[in-house]
């Protein structure tokens, strides 16, 4: 049995657990008044629609309770039929004076002082009659179904229950008081985690518990999934985008609001920070306390606590650890006994054997039975199977240190792969060649024209049927981050236009010598400078020569396929990964682009035959070898505005996917795709219509065997926290047991979970978060708080169409494809074909370059 942070909400307890919600419906009058609000020009000159977030922040500040604003696409069909255009949701009615004042002040701010009051006059009164249970129905597939607004607000009552008692960390250890914030999360506000990094810098973090309502295929009840995080608190305003503000009344939820930095009004003045989106003005107009921000933050976080923005070096690492996760599960069981834990069970035939990893060089610390050495002859054989006469590696460098690092890695593969002379091609063996080229001007950061600088590389591409990949140096300092006018993006695009896919090797910065550099960073830099194994170079070489080149050792056949094709008439199968993503533009009025990428592995039953890896190419309108397909993808602008997920664009997307799948060579197909990315495109991938709605490969099912597997690795997947049975931790009955190598099935459903502990967790000292909590860590090892404490994760697997196989056969194949990676010594969350397709997108030069951090 596997314990997770996922729970069913039994139908008979819905009213007690979820209660009711207060709704303010948007009629036609309010919607019209909203559309007539002034528009503020944004970057590019296009006017923006008034952001719902602006009104939401003000309402939240005034009401002091969770508030949501719901768009029309989240409404139920009954609401749409009644003419409702949107909703304001909260836990209880907003005081009428506060609501009217909030709307009037918000509109007056937008109109630069003009007081029309059109919003306040058009909003109907509160509807307090909505009970959550009245809106939960059962879909044809047997899955619970509910309108979108319910998923945004149904956790509030549950979280209030959890905050009514303290979270016990250990039997005789500390207990954390939990307070709700206006986002519906729970915060251990008074019990901070601290770590002293130097005598002048102490870092702080705070436990945050979140929850979300989900559905599961063929499960008639709604489910709720919890998670816990360590939110690190910033000691300065620079870069912060959100902050928590405690209220004057401690019984009110803690306010979470966006903030903005305001430049000085005079020369030599100081920057200041204020609450964004008019919340401060609205709160003052309503007679609430001033939402002013302390411009000088105190050494220890107090009333105002800004969040650390994005990835940043901090004395406290991310993650509270597996032990806290198990304590949270116990707290939920005590506080909400009506919630039923999801039952995940295993059997003897759902065990995934320990995989062998393919490597370029033989690691000394691993047994030979755990690795498969990819030699130059294996690379050449794979290239031949893919239709290429030779793979040529171009090593492009600017500094002698980078050349030495590249040559050292290639020498470990084959001494002939590290030529002493530049601009001289060395034939490592028939089908594999290497050459070094010093091109500092090409690799230099800046916005200069590089077209002429790539002339030598262009001359090399003239040879027919030769596949080229490039290993290029790039300067990068982890302390300062990405360089201005970083050369990686234009170089990758320029080489891709020549048919060359590129991997970069970062030049490490010089060891810091400044006296104010924290001791931990100094020790880390010294350790890296004297390391015997150049792990970054080793990983870069493997990623280029294995993943980018599409190399799979033929000895993996028995490990991955096993008996998958034994009971069929087939000798091979196409394993296809489909990836999609919406990239939004920060310029208002510019439609989002839908990015589609696809990878196919032709898996052969014959263990002596190589497995060609192909990528879909829009330039060729067909499937081409992996390195060529990556280059074609990176050479073109990312995504298409003609494709989308809904309406007419959704139809175009489905037709495009059908043309891609129809171009596959003859043979059976197993399609693997992500739930979040495709469920709004294909109804048959949604939980309520799972397997019975529209699915991809409609045109192929009459011609060949087709199976469709949906995977999910998002926050909707219940996080594993403990495993019962088998070998348990010694000497500590309160320590969680890490997941084993089994796939677990959810009772009464066709959903499976492949749990995992991370590579870092399994490394020496990595399980510190299972043995201690951040609040109970002994003083002598308190420095370990700087590390990220990993908990357990998992991949959800569900079969939408089984084709010629059983559901369990497809689930186990998917699990093995997660476990057997092409260039990584640990498991990936997505199965190999989908992982490869995703990487094609993530390495594009334009990946998220013109968006606002929105990844849907």
CORZIHU-V118805 format. One line per field, one symbol per residue. psi: psi as a letter, one per 20 degrees, with the letter a starting at -180 (. if undefined). burial: + if it has 16 or more other C-alpha atoms within 10 Angstrom, else -. A space follows every 10 residues. Layout:
# CORZIHU-V118805
psi: ???
burial: ???
This chain:
# CORZIHU-V118805
psi: ppprkpqqnq hijghhhhbr qppoqoahgg gghghjqqpp qapiiqqqpp phhghggggg gghkrpqqpp rhiiqrhggg hjjpirqpqr hrqppggggg hggggghhgh jlipnhkhgh hiprrpojio phhijprprh ijqqqqrhhh hiiiighghh ghiirqophr gjarppppqq riijrppmhj mqpqpohrii opqqrppppr qqprrppjoi qqqppqrqro oppqjrhpiq iqqqpqrhoi iqqpppqqrq ppqqiqpirq qrprprkjgg gghhhjjrqp lqpohoprhp pdhpnqqpoa pqpqiprqpi rhghghhggh gghghmihpp ppopqrrhjj poqprpppqh qoqijqqhii qooorhhggg hggghijqhq pppooprhqh gggggghggh hhgphijmqh qrkoppogrp ipqqqqpomh hhipqrkrpj ghijhhhhhh iipqkpppqp oqqqppohhi apqplpiggh gggghhijkp qqqqoppqqq pqiqhjpqhg hghgghghhj qhpngghghg gghgifghil ppphiighgg gdkhjgjrjq irqooppppq qpoqqioqio qqppppqpqp pnpqhoiiqq oppqqpphhi laprqghghg gggihqqprp iiqairbhhh ghghhghhhg hhiqrqrqpo pprpghhihi hohiiqgikp iiapqrkhih hihrppqppp qpjaiipppq iqpqrapqpq jniipqpqqa lqpqpppkrk pqpnrqqrhg hirpihkhih hrriijpqhi khiiiiqpoq aqarppppoh picjrrghgh ghggghhhho qhlpkrqqhq qgghgghghg ghjqhjokhk akjoo.
burial: -+++++++++ ---+--++++ +++++++-++ +-++--+--- --------++ ---+++++++ ++++++++++ -+-+++--+- ---+++++++ ++++---+++ ++++++++-+ ------++++ -++--+---- +++--++-+- +++++++-++ ++++++++++ -++-+++++- ----++++++ +++++++++- +++++++--- -+++++++++ ++++++++++ ++++++++++ +++++++--+ +++++++--- -+++++++++ +--------- -+++++++++ +++-++-+-- +-+---+--- +-++++++-- ---+++++++ +++++++++- +++-+--++- ++++++---+ ++--++++++ ++-------- ++++-+-+++ ++++++-+++ ++++++++-- -++-++++++ --++-++++- ----++++-- +++++++++- -++++----+ ---+--++-- +----+++++ ++++++---- -----+++++ ++++++++++ ++++++++-- -------+-- -+--+----- ------++++ ++++++++++ +++++++-++ +--++----- -+++++++++ ++++++++-- -+++++++++ +++++---++ +++++++--- -+++++++++ ++++++-++- --+++---++ +++++-++-+ +--+---+++ +++++++++- ++++++++++ ++-++++--+ ----++++++ +++--+++++ +++------- ---+++++++ ++++++---+ ++++++++-- +----+++++ +++++-+--- --++++++++ ++++++++++ +++++-++++ ++++++++++ ++++++++++ ++++++++-+ +-++++++-- +-----
